Amino acid sequence: MRRMARCVRRASAVVPAGSSARDTPCSALSVLYRPSGEFHCYTFFDKNPHVVLVDTTVVSKAPPRFLAAGMGDAIATNVEARRCRFSTNFGGGLQTEVSAAICEKCEEILFKYGKQAYEANKAHAVTPALEAVVEANTLLSGLGFESGGLAAAHAIHNGMTAIEELHSLLHGEKVAFGVVCQLVLDGVPTIELDRYIEFMLSVDLPVTFELLGIPNVKDEELRRVAELACAEGETIWNLDRVINVDFVFGAIKAADAASRDYIRRTGWKKN
Ligand SMILES: [Zn+2]
Protein backbone atom coordinates (compact mmCIF):
# COMPACT_ATOMS: atom_id res chain seq x y z
CA MET A 1 0.00 0.00 0.00
CA ARG A 2 1.15 3.52 -0.71
CA ARG A 3 2.29 5.77 2.09
CA MET A 4 -0.68 6.88 4.11
CA ALA A 5 -1.59 10.54 4.10
CA ARG A 6 -2.46 11.74 7.58
CA CYS A 7 -5.81 13.44 7.91
CA VAL A 8 -6.69 15.80 10.74
CA ARG A 9 -10.29 16.55 11.56
CA ARG A 10 -11.45 19.86 13.00
CA ALA A 11 -8.33 21.50 11.63
CA SER A 12 -8.14 25.26 11.43
CA ALA A 13 -6.79 25.47 7.90
CA VAL A 14 -9.32 26.65 5.34
CA VAL A 15 -9.61 24.40 2.32
CA PRO A 16 -11.71 24.81 -0.84
CA ALA A 17 -15.36 24.26 0.02
CA GLY A 18 -15.61 21.50 -2.55
CA SER A 19 -12.83 19.49 -0.93
CA SER A 20 -15.32 17.01 0.52
CA ALA A 21 -16.74 16.48 -2.97
CA ARG A 22 -14.11 13.95 -4.03
CA ASP A 23 -11.36 11.78 -2.64
CA THR A 24 -8.30 13.04 -4.51
CA PRO A 25 -6.80 15.27 -1.76
CA CYS A 26 -5.17 12.28 -0.02
CA SER A 27 -3.97 10.58 -3.18
CA ALA A 28 -0.79 10.80 -5.23
CA LEU A 29 -2.63 11.23 -8.50
CA SER A 30 -4.59 13.83 -10.41
CA VAL A 31 -7.06 13.47 -13.24
CA LEU A 32 -6.50 15.57 -16.34
CA TYR A 33 -9.43 16.67 -18.48
CA ARG A 34 -9.34 18.17 -21.98
CA PRO A 35 -10.44 21.82 -22.36
CA SER A 36 -13.71 20.45 -23.76
CA GLY A 37 -14.37 18.70 -20.43
CA GLU A 38 -13.63 15.14 -21.60
CA PHE A 39 -11.50 12.81 -19.52
CA HIS A 40 -7.90 12.74 -20.77
CA CYS A 41 -5.72 10.68 -18.40
CA TYR A 42 -4.48 10.05 -14.88
CA THR A 43 -1.20 11.64 -13.84
CA PHE A 44 0.88 10.29 -10.95
CA PHE A 45 3.16 11.91 -8.37
CA ASP A 46 6.04 10.45 -6.36
CA LYS A 47 4.44 11.07 -2.97
CA ASN A 48 1.11 11.43 -1.29
CA PRO A 49 0.45 14.70 0.58
CA HIS A 50 2.06 14.71 4.03
CA VAL A 51 -0.96 16.29 5.69
CA VAL A 52 -4.53 16.86 4.55
CA LEU A 53 -6.50 19.44 6.49
CA VAL A 54 -10.26 19.62 6.20
CA ASP A 55 -12.19 22.20 8.21
CA THR A 56 -15.64 20.76 8.78
CA THR A 57 -16.98 24.17 9.75
CA VAL A 58 -16.17 25.35 6.23
CA VAL A 59 -17.65 22.16 4.76
CA SER A 60 -20.87 22.66 6.75
CA LYS A 61 -21.35 26.07 5.14
CA ALA A 62 -20.71 24.85 1.60
CA PRO A 63 -23.58 23.74 -0.64
CA PRO A 64 -24.63 20.19 0.40
CA ARG A 65 -24.39 19.18 -3.23
CA PHE A 66 -20.59 19.04 -2.77
CA LEU A 67 -20.85 16.66 0.18
CA ALA A 68 -23.34 14.49 -1.71
CA ALA A 69 -21.04 14.35 -4.75
CA GLY A 70 -18.23 13.27 -2.43
CA MET A 71 -20.48 10.48 -1.21
CA GLY A 72 -21.14 9.43 -4.81
CA ASP A 73 -17.40 9.17 -5.35
CA ALA A 74 -16.80 7.44 -2.01
CA ILE A 75 -19.61 4.87 -2.34
CA ALA A 76 -17.77 3.64 -5.45
CA THR A 77 -14.65 2.81 -3.43
CA ASN A 78 -15.77 -0.50 -1.93
CA VAL A 79 -17.96 -1.44 -4.91
CA GLU A 80 -14.94 -1.17 -7.20
CA ALA A 81 -12.21 -2.45 -4.88
CA ARG A 82 -14.05 -5.67 -3.94
CA ARG A 83 -14.22 -6.66 -7.60
CA CYS A 84 -10.57 -6.08 -8.43
CA ARG A 85 -8.80 -7.85 -5.60
CA PHE A 86 -6.48 -9.66 -7.98
CA SER A 87 -5.50 -6.67 -10.12
CA THR A 88 -2.68 -4.31 -9.28
CA ASN A 89 -3.62 -1.10 -7.50
CA PHE A 90 -2.37 2.42 -8.21
CA GLY A 91 0.82 1.67 -6.28
CA GLY A 92 1.55 -1.31 -8.50
CA GLY A 93 0.87 -3.81 -5.71
CA LEU A 94 -2.00 -6.02 -4.69
CA GLN A 95 -4.70 -5.14 -2.19
CA THR A 96 -3.96 -5.90 1.45
CA GLU A 97 -6.38 -6.90 4.19
CA VAL A 98 -6.24 -3.42 5.67
CA SER A 99 -6.94 -1.71 2.34
CA ALA A 100 -10.04 -3.89 1.93
CA ALA A 101 -11.05 -3.02 5.50
CA ILE A 102 -10.67 0.72 4.77
CA CYS A 103 -12.95 0.38 1.73
CA GLU A 104 -15.55 -1.51 3.76
CA LYS A 105 -15.41 1.05 6.58
CA CYS A 106 -15.87 3.85 4.06
CA GLU A 107 -19.05 2.25 2.76
CA GLU A 108 -20.31 1.44 6.27
CA ILE A 109 -20.02 5.10 7.31
CA LEU A 110 -21.86 6.30 4.23
CA PHE A 111 -24.80 3.96 4.71
CA LYS A 112 -24.89 4.74 8.43
CA TYR A 113 -24.47 8.52 8.38
CA GLY A 114 -24.71 9.74 4.78
CA LYS A 115 -28.30 10.94 4.82
CA GLN A 116 -27.97 12.44 8.31
CA ALA A 117 -24.79 14.29 7.30
CA TYR A 118 -26.47 15.61 4.15
CA GLU A 119 -29.33 17.05 6.20
CA ALA A 120 -26.88 18.52 8.76
CA ASN A 121 -25.02 20.18 5.89
CA LYS A 122 -28.28 21.74 4.71
CA ALA A 123 -28.66 23.18 8.23
CA HIS A 124 -24.97 24.29 8.25
CA ALA A 125 -24.44 22.17 11.35
CA VAL A 126 -21.20 20.38 12.27
CA THR A 127 -22.28 17.05 13.73
CA PRO A 128 -20.59 13.69 14.38
CA ALA A 129 -22.37 12.33 11.28
CA LEU A 130 -21.04 15.15 9.10
CA GLU A 131 -17.52 14.67 10.42
CA ALA A 132 -17.67 10.91 9.87
CA VAL A 133 -18.82 11.40 6.27
CA VAL A 134 -16.10 13.98 5.58
CA GLU A 135 -13.58 11.43 6.84
CA ALA A 136 -15.13 8.73 4.63
CA ASN A 137 -15.28 11.01 1.56
CA THR A 138 -11.74 12.29 1.86
CA LEU A 139 -9.48 9.98 3.84
CA LEU A 140 -11.06 6.52 3.64
CA SER A 141 -12.13 6.84 0.03
CA GLY A 142 -8.75 8.34 -0.92
CA LEU A 143 -6.74 5.59 0.73
CA GLY A 144 -9.28 3.02 -0.38
CA PHE A 145 -9.36 3.73 -4.10
CA GLU A 146 -5.61 4.16 -4.33
CA SER A 147 -4.80 0.99 -2.41
CA GLY A 148 -7.81 -1.02 -3.58
CA GLY A 149 -8.14 0.00 -7.22
CA LEU A 150 -10.83 1.45 -9.45
CA ALA A 151 -13.01 -0.54 -11.84
CA ALA A 152 -16.13 0.01 -13.96
CA ALA A 153 -17.81 2.86 -12.05
CA HIS A 154 -14.94 5.25 -12.74
CA ALA A 155 -14.33 3.96 -16.27
CA ILE A 156 -17.98 4.60 -17.12
CA HIS A 157 -17.70 8.03 -15.48
CA ASN A 158 -14.76 8.78 -17.74
CA GLY A 159 -16.79 7.67 -20.76
CA MET A 160 -19.70 9.87 -19.66
CA THR A 161 -17.51 12.97 -19.91
CA ALA A 162 -17.88 12.63 -23.70
CA ILE A 163 -21.51 13.76 -23.35
CA GLU A 164 -21.46 17.54 -23.32
CA GLU A 165 -24.71 17.92 -21.35
CA LEU A 166 -23.03 16.14 -18.42
CA HIS A 167 -20.16 18.62 -18.09
CA SER A 168 -22.06 20.68 -15.53
CA LEU A 169 -22.31 17.67 -13.21
CA LEU A 170 -19.74 17.05 -10.49
CA HIS A 171 -17.35 14.10 -10.67
CA GLY A 172 -19.11 12.19 -7.88
CA GLU A 173 -22.54 12.69 -9.44
CA LYS A 174 -21.45 10.89 -12.59
CA VAL A 175 -19.57 8.27 -10.57
CA ALA A 176 -22.80 7.59 -8.62
CA PHE A 177 -24.51 6.55 -11.85
CA GLY A 178 -21.40 4.56 -12.75
CA VAL A 179 -21.77 2.67 -9.47
CA VAL A 180 -25.26 1.54 -10.42
CA CYS A 181 -23.90 0.47 -13.82
CA GLN A 182 -21.13 -1.56 -12.19
CA LEU A 183 -23.53 -3.24 -9.77
CA VAL A 184 -25.59 -4.31 -12.80
CA LEU A 185 -22.42 -5.60 -14.48
CA ASP A 186 -21.55 -7.43 -11.26
CA GLY A 187 -24.94 -9.15 -11.37
CA VAL A 188 -25.90 -8.26 -7.80
CA PRO A 189 -29.36 -9.29 -6.55
CA THR A 190 -32.14 -6.71 -6.82
CA ILE A 191 -32.26 -6.29 -3.04
CA GLU A 192 -28.62 -5.19 -3.04
CA LEU A 193 -29.02 -2.94 -6.06
CA ASP A 194 -32.02 -1.32 -4.36
CA ARG A 195 -29.93 -0.59 -1.27
CA TYR A 196 -27.45 1.48 -3.27
CA ILE A 197 -30.12 3.23 -5.36
CA GLU A 198 -32.00 4.13 -2.18
CA PHE A 199 -28.84 5.58 -0.70
CA MET A 200 -28.05 7.64 -3.81
CA LEU A 201 -31.57 9.04 -4.01
CA SER A 202 -31.56 9.87 -0.27
CA VAL A 203 -28.77 12.38 -0.93
CA ASP A 204 -30.09 13.52 -4.33
CA LEU A 205 -27.49 11.75 -6.45
CA PRO A 206 -28.64 11.11 -10.04
CA VAL A 207 -29.28 7.47 -10.92
CA THR A 208 -31.46 7.81 -14.04
CA PHE A 209 -30.91 9.52 -17.39
CA GLU A 210 -33.62 11.98 -16.44
CA LEU A 211 -31.99 12.86 -13.10
CA LEU A 212 -28.66 13.20 -14.92
CA GLY A 213 -30.33 15.76 -17.17
CA ILE A 214 -30.15 13.64 -20.36
CA PRO A 215 -33.70 12.19 -20.64
CA ASN A 216 -33.43 11.89 -24.42
CA VAL A 217 -29.91 10.50 -24.64
CA LYS A 218 -29.41 8.44 -27.79
CA ASP A 219 -28.15 4.87 -27.97
CA GLU A 220 -25.24 6.05 -30.15
CA GLU A 221 -24.11 8.37 -27.36
CA LEU A 222 -24.38 5.60 -24.77
CA ARG A 223 -22.47 3.22 -26.99
CA ARG A 224 -19.71 5.85 -27.28
CA VAL A 225 -19.63 6.03 -23.44
CA ALA A 226 -19.27 2.24 -23.33
CA GLU A 227 -16.49 2.30 -25.94
CA LEU A 228 -14.55 4.92 -23.98
CA ALA A 229 -15.09 3.01 -20.74
CA CYS A 230 -13.52 0.00 -22.44
CA ALA A 231 -10.54 1.93 -23.84
CA GLU A 232 -7.11 0.37 -23.48
CA GLY A 233 -5.68 1.02 -20.03
CA GLU A 234 -9.04 1.91 -18.48
CA THR A 235 -9.74 0.74 -14.95
CA ILE A 236 -12.67 -1.40 -16.13
CA TRP A 237 -10.11 -4.07 -17.05
CA ASN A 238 -9.40 -4.52 -13.33
CA LEU A 239 -12.78 -6.24 -12.97
CA ASP A 240 -12.71 -9.95 -12.24
CA ARG A 241 -15.09 -10.81 -15.08
CA VAL A 242 -15.37 -10.82 -18.86
CA ILE A 243 -15.98 -7.31 -20.22
CA ASN A 244 -16.80 -5.99 -23.67
CA VAL A 245 -18.49 -2.90 -25.11
CA ASP A 246 -21.84 -4.67 -25.54
CA PHE A 247 -21.93 -5.73 -21.87
CA VAL A 248 -21.13 -2.19 -20.73
CA PHE A 249 -23.64 -0.60 -23.10
CA GLY A 250 -26.28 -2.99 -21.75
CA ALA A 251 -25.33 -2.22 -18.15
CA ILE A 252 -25.71 1.53 -18.73
CA LYS A 253 -29.20 1.06 -20.18
CA ALA A 254 -30.16 -1.43 -17.46
CA ALA A 255 -28.88 0.86 -14.67
CA ASP A 256 -31.25 3.60 -15.80
CA ALA A 257 -34.08 1.07 -16.12
CA ALA A 258 -33.43 -0.43 -12.66
CA SER A 259 -33.38 3.00 -11.02
CA ARG A 260 -36.59 4.04 -12.78
CA ASP A 261 -38.17 0.78 -11.64
CA TYR A 262 -37.06 1.46 -8.05
CA ILE A 263 -38.58 4.95 -8.18
CA ARG A 264 -41.84 3.55 -9.59
CA ARG A 265 -42.05 0.80 -6.95
CA THR A 266 -41.28 3.04 -3.98
CA GLY A 267 -42.96 6.26 -5.13
CA TRP A 268 -39.75 8.21 -4.45
CA LYS A 269 -40.04 11.90 -5.22
CA LYS A 270 -37.36 14.55 -5.35
CA ASN A 271 -37.74 17.12 -2.54
ZN1 LIG B 1 -13.43 9.47 -8.17
Residues whose N, C-alpha, C, O or C-beta is under 5 A from the ligand:
A	BS01	ZN	D73
